[in-house]
Each structure stands twice: as structure tokens, then as C-alpha cells.
Amino acid sequence: MTEIPEHLLKRAQAARDKAAGEAAASSGDAGGSRIPDHLLERSKAARSGDAGGAVAVADKATAVVSSGAQAGLPVGAGPGGHTQRLLTVVKSGSIQEAKAAPVDKVHTWPHLLAVEFVAALACTAFLFVFSWVVNAPLMNAADFNKTPNPSKAPWYFLGLQELLTMFHPMIAGVTLPGIGLLALMLAPFLDRNPSNKPEDRKFMTSMMTMFLMFWAVLVIIGSFFRGPGFNFTFPWRDGIFFEL
């Protein structure tokens, strides 16, 4: 049988003493409300500590429960149909969390700068070995009396050169590139999502993808599909007119 804590026993004793005092006071007051007999008997039995009184109180409580069940009240209901009961005493746990919560931030040094330094060394070593092994001589000096045909700009400017074949120089060289650069500058203000996950940045991902695909298509057409006179041609039919 579970032992009742000491503070609950003291609280119950104080409640019984208070009920007995109120019963004594109400017995001399004709206009006061009368305490039920079974509560008085339970209080007397608890004060006397008599086992026989406890058995009588238990029988009385059983009779009250039975009468309540016959009256349509829930089984285990007290006087007046009240069902509030003390279930158990739970020991309180620790309020402060002892285990630290993980964070997604690290210090710049050495976590970030160390990785960047190693990556820079690896790229430098790769470029050194590549330039040593691969033979990439410089071409002859430019001769204004002998212009190569086709005369193509470096690959990173071929997109602009391709636009010049389609639009007026003002539109191809100023308007369209200016709109693209303005859109890239305004992109952080249009999409204020703080998430770093690609699935949460669909607007920025779509915008950057369209920009890169548009420029990549222009560079590919200018590199492999433009022949003598910068005319459109097919590389599998007339060959490739492109040199690094």
C-alpha cells in the first residue's frame, strides 16, 4: 500500500479540525446550514483514531457511493456528485535543460578559413600542373591587314556578340545587359527569405537559372554555330570555327 506523504496528512488534519470547528459553530446558530451526518461521523472517526470508527466510515462511504450510483451519478463520486480525487504525488523534475541545444553556426577561424586556404592551395597546384603539361602557346600578334574570318570575341563576350546579330547595338549592348544586371542587383530585395535551403528559395533559383541558361545558350551558339562572316552554320556539317 502506498504511504501517504506527511504534508498531505497534515493538510487533511487541518481540514478536519476546521470542519469540526465550523460544525460546532453552526450547531449554536439556528439559521446556519446543517452539516450532513456522514461527514460528522467521518470527522469523529478520524479524530478518535478508532478502527471501528474507520470501518463504520468506510461502510458509510460505501453506502453513499451505492446511493450515488443508483441516482445516476458516476461510480466513485463523492457527496453531491463530485469526482475530484487525488491520483498520485509526482516528484518534480529539473526545470533547467542540462543538455545544450545544437547550433548551426561555427567560428570563421579556423573552420571556414582553413577550408578556404586548403581549397586555394589545391586550385593553385592544379593550375600549375595543367600549365606545365598542356601545350598552350600564344597566337601570333594581331594584324589589321589580315582579319581572321570569322572574327570572334573571347568566349565570355560571345553572348554580347551574338546579341548584336539580333538587335540594334543600343538594345543588345546597353538595354538588355542593363536589365539583367539591374534584376540581379534587386534580387536580394525581392526575395527576403532567410533560409539557406534550395527548396525554400524557388524564386531566386528560378531567376538565376533563367539568367545562366539565357547567357549559356548565346555563348554556345556564338562558339559552335557561327562560321565565316559570322553566319549561322552547323558544326557537324561545316566544322567548328572556334579557337581558345
C-alpha positions as CSV (number, residue, x, y, z in Angstrom):
1,M,0.0,0.0,0.0
2,T,1.4,3.4,-0.9
3,E,2.4,5.6,2.1
4,I,0.7,9.0,2.2
5,P,3.2,11.9,2.5
6,E,3.4,13.7,5.7
7,H,2.4,17.1,4.3
8,L,-0.9,15.6,2.9
9,L,-1.7,14.1,6.3
10,K,-1.1,17.5,8.0
11,R,-3.3,19.2,5.4
12,A,-6.1,16.7,5.9
13,Q,-5.9,17.1,9.7
14,A,-6.1,20.8,9.4
15,A,-9.2,20.5,7.1
16,R,-10.8,18.1,9.6
17,D,-10.2,20.5,12.5
18,K,-11.6,23.4,10.5
19,A,-14.7,21.3,9.6
20,A,-15.2,20.4,13.3
21,G,-14.9,24.0,14.3
22,E,-17.5,25.1,11.8
23,A,-19.8,22.2,12.9
24,A,-19.6,23.4,16.5
25,A,-20.2,27.0,15.5
26,S,-23.2,26.0,13.3
27,S,-24.8,23.9,16.0
28,G,-25.4,27.0,18.1
29,D,-26.6,29.0,15.1
30,A,-30.2,28.2,14.3
31,G,-30.0,30.0,10.9
32,G,-26.8,28.2,9.7
33,S,-26.7,25.3,7.3
34,R,-26.5,21.9,8.9
35,I,-23.5,19.6,8.1
36,P,-24.5,16.1,6.8
37,D,-24.4,13.3,9.4
38,H,-22.0,11.2,7.4
39,L,-19.4,14.0,7.3
40,L,-19.7,14.4,11.1
41,E,-19.3,10.7,11.7
42,R,-16.2,10.6,9.4
43,S,-14.6,13.5,11.2
44,K,-15.3,11.9,14.6
45,A,-13.8,8.6,13.5
46,A,-10.7,10.3,12.1
47,R,-10.1,12.3,15.4
48,S,-10.6,9.3,17.6
49,G,-8.4,7.0,15.5
50,D,-10.7,4.1,16.4
51,A,-10.5,1.2,14.0
52,G,-14.2,0.5,14.5
53,G,-15.0,4.1,13.6
54,A,-12.9,3.8,10.4
55,V,-14.8,0.7,9.5
56,A,-18.1,2.5,10.1
57,V,-17.0,5.4,8.0
58,A,-16.0,3.0,5.2
59,D,-19.4,1.4,5.3
60,K,-21.0,4.8,5.3
61,A,-18.9,5.9,2.3
62,T,-19.8,2.6,0.5
63,A,-23.5,3.4,1.2
64,V,-23.0,6.9,-0.2
65,V,-21.3,5.5,-3.3
66,S,-24.1,3.0,-3.8
67,S,-26.8,5.6,-3.4
68,G,-24.9,7.8,-5.9
69,A,-24.7,5.0,-8.4
70,Q,-28.4,4.3,-8.0
71,A,-29.1,8.0,-8.5
72,G,-27.3,8.0,-11.9
73,L,-24.0,9.6,-10.6
74,P,-20.6,8.2,-11.7
75,V,-19.2,5.3,-9.7
76,G,-16.7,6.7,-7.2
77,A,-18.4,10.1,-6.9
78,G,-18.4,11.8,-3.6
79,P,-21.2,13.8,-1.8
80,G,-23.1,15.9,-4.3
81,G,-21.7,14.0,-7.3
82,H,-18.2,15.5,-7.0
83,T,-15.5,13.3,-8.6
84,Q,-12.3,15.3,-7.8
85,R,-9.7,12.9,-6.3
86,L,-6.0,12.9,-5.6
87,L,-4.4,10.5,-8.1
88,T,-0.8,10.5,-7.0
89,V,2.1,12.7,-5.9
90,V,4.6,13.2,-8.8
91,K,8.1,14.3,-7.9
92,S,9.0,17.5,-9.8
93,G,11.9,17.2,-12.2
94,S,14.6,19.7,-13.2
95,I,13.4,22.9,-14.8
96,Q,16.7,23.9,-16.5
97,E,17.7,21.9,-19.5
98,A,21.0,20.2,-18.7
99,K,21.9,19.3,-22.3
100,A,22.9,22.1,-24.6
101,A,20.9,22.6,-27.8
102,P,22.9,22.2,-31.1
103,V,23.6,25.3,-33.2
104,D,24.3,25.7,-36.9
105,K,27.0,28.4,-36.5
106,V,30.7,27.9,-36.2
107,H,33.7,30.3,-35.9
108,T,35.2,31.8,-39.1
109,W,38.7,30.8,-37.8
110,P,39.7,28.1,-38.1
111,H,36.6,26.3,-39.5
112,L,36.0,28.4,-42.6
113,L,39.4,30.0,-43.4
114,A,41.2,26.7,-43.0
115,V,39.0,25.0,-45.6
116,E,39.3,28.0,-48.0
117,F,43.1,28.1,-47.7
118,V,43.3,24.3,-48.5
119,A,41.0,24.8,-51.5
120,A,43.1,27.7,-52.8
121,L,46.3,25.6,-52.5
122,A,44.6,22.8,-54.4
123,C,43.5,25.1,-57.2
124,T,46.9,26.6,-57.4
125,A,48.6,23.2,-57.7
126,F,46.1,22.1,-60.3
127,L,46.7,25.2,-62.5
128,F,50.5,24.8,-62.1
129,V,50.5,21.2,-63.2
130,F,47.9,21.8,-66.0
131,S,50.0,24.7,-67.5
132,W,53.1,22.6,-67.3
133,V,51.7,19.5,-69.1
134,V,49.3,21.1,-71.6
135,N,51.0,23.0,-74.5
136,A,49.0,26.2,-75.0
137,P,51.2,28.6,-77.0
138,L,50.2,32.2,-77.7
139,M,48.9,33.1,-81.2
140,N,50.6,35.5,-83.5
141,A,50.2,39.2,-83.0
142,A,47.1,40.7,-84.4
143,D,47.5,42.1,-88.0
144,F,44.9,44.7,-89.0
145,N,45.7,44.0,-92.7
146,K,44.6,40.3,-92.2
147,T,41.5,39.9,-90.2
148,P,40.5,36.3,-89.5
149,N,37.1,35.2,-90.8
150,P,35.1,34.7,-88.6
151,S,36.4,37.2,-86.1
152,K,35.0,36.2,-82.8
153,A,35.3,37.8,-79.4
154,P,36.6,35.8,-76.4
155,W,34.0,33.3,-75.2
156,Y,32.9,35.4,-72.2
157,F,31.9,38.2,-74.7
158,L,30.4,35.9,-77.3
159,G,26.9,36.3,-75.7
160,L,27.0,40.1,-76.4
161,Q,28.4,39.5,-79.9
162,E,25.5,37.1,-80.6
163,L,23.0,39.7,-79.3
164,L,24.5,42.2,-81.8
165,T,23.4,39.9,-84.7
166,M,19.8,40.0,-83.5
167,F,19.2,43.5,-82.1
168,H,20.2,47.1,-82.5
169,P,23.6,47.9,-80.8
170,M,21.8,50.1,-78.3
171,I,19.5,47.3,-77.3
172,A,22.0,44.5,-77.5
173,G,24.9,46.3,-75.8
174,V,23.2,48.5,-73.2
175,T,19.5,47.8,-72.7
176,L,19.4,44.0,-72.3
177,P,22.6,43.7,-70.3
178,G,21.5,46.6,-68.1
179,I,18.1,45.0,-67.4
180,G,19.9,41.7,-66.5
181,L,22.3,43.5,-64.1
182,L,19.6,45.5,-62.5
183,A,17.5,42.4,-61.9
184,L,20.4,40.7,-60.2
185,M,21.0,43.7,-58.0
186,L,17.4,43.9,-57.0
187,A,17.1,40.1,-56.4
188,P,18.1,40.2,-52.7
189,F,15.4,42.8,-52.1
190,L,12.7,40.9,-54.0
191,D,13.3,37.7,-52.1
192,R,13.8,38.2,-48.4
193,N,13.6,34.6,-47.4
194,P,16.4,34.0,-44.8
195,S,16.5,30.2,-45.4
196,N,19.6,28.7,-46.9
197,K,17.9,25.6,-48.3
198,P,17.4,25.4,-52.1
199,E,13.9,24.1,-51.8
200,D,12.9,27.2,-49.8
201,R,14.4,29.7,-52.4
202,K,12.5,28.7,-55.5
203,F,12.2,32.3,-56.8
204,M,15.9,33.0,-56.6
205,T,16.8,29.6,-58.0
206,S,14.4,30.1,-61.0
207,M,15.7,33.6,-61.7
208,M,19.4,32.6,-61.6
209,T,18.7,29.5,-63.7
210,M,17.0,31.5,-66.4
211,F,19.8,34.1,-66.4
212,L,22.5,31.5,-66.7
213,M,20.7,29.4,-69.3
214,F,20.0,32.5,-71.5
215,W,23.6,33.5,-71.4
216,A,24.9,29.9,-71.9
217,V,22.7,29.4,-75.0
218,L,24.0,32.7,-76.6
219,V,27.7,31.7,-75.9
220,I,27.2,28.2,-77.3
221,I,25.5,29.5,-80.5
222,G,28.3,32.1,-81.0
223,S,31.0,29.5,-80.3
224,F,29.9,26.5,-82.4
225,F,27.1,27.6,-84.7
226,R,28.7,30.7,-86.3
227,G,31.0,30.3,-89.3
228,P,32.7,32.7,-91.9
229,G,31.1,36.1,-91.9
230,F,29.5,35.1,-88.5
231,N,26.8,33.3,-90.4
232,F,24.8,30.6,-88.9
233,T,26.1,27.1,-89.6
234,F,26.0,23.5,-88.3
235,P,29.3,22.3,-86.7
236,W,28.7,18.7,-87.8
237,R,28.4,19.8,-91.4
238,D,30.9,22.7,-91.9
239,G,33.2,22.2,-88.9
240,I,33.9,24.2,-85.8
241,F,35.1,27.8,-86.3
242,F,36.2,28.4,-82.7
243,E,39.6,28.7,-81.0
244,L,40.5,29.2,-77.4
